[in-house]
């Protein structure tokens, strides 16, 4: 995330950009998980290499599961970042409305 020296709007945009990055990473991990499952070996057709095939499939399944779990974690992180951006954005809008109201009161001579 970039520095928020340029105000809340930049920080909110940075949160949204980070959320998108994590969403993309999660999708990539989900695709990798499926790709790993797609390379499973058919142990019945491997004959004498069946044990090696079973080991390969077991390791591939573990790796696929870890990728799926990481994908879900990335999606949760993306959702949390989006929620934070939405919350900050609402707070900024409320603050701006409040300041606008105070400005109008001052203009009318009713501080």
C-alpha positions, 0 to 999 in steps of 0.5 A: 500500500502507498503512503497515505500522505495525500489524504484519506481518498488515496488510502482508500484507493490503496486499500481497494487496489490491495483488495483487488490484488489479493482477489487476483492472487486467490483466483490464481491459487484456486486455478493452481489447485485445480491444475494440480488435481488435473495431473493425478495419476491413474494408479490402476494403469501404472502397474509396478509403478502404482506405489509411486503413483499413489505417493504422487497423488497423495502429495498432489492432493495435499498441495492442491488442498493447501492452494485451495486453503490459501485461495480462501484466505486470500479471498477473506483478506480481500473482503476484509480490505474492501470492508475497511475501504468501505468503512473509511469511505463512509467515515470520510463522507460523514466527516465531509458532510459534517464540515459542510454543515458547520461551514453553512452555519458559520456563513449564516452567522450561527456557529 
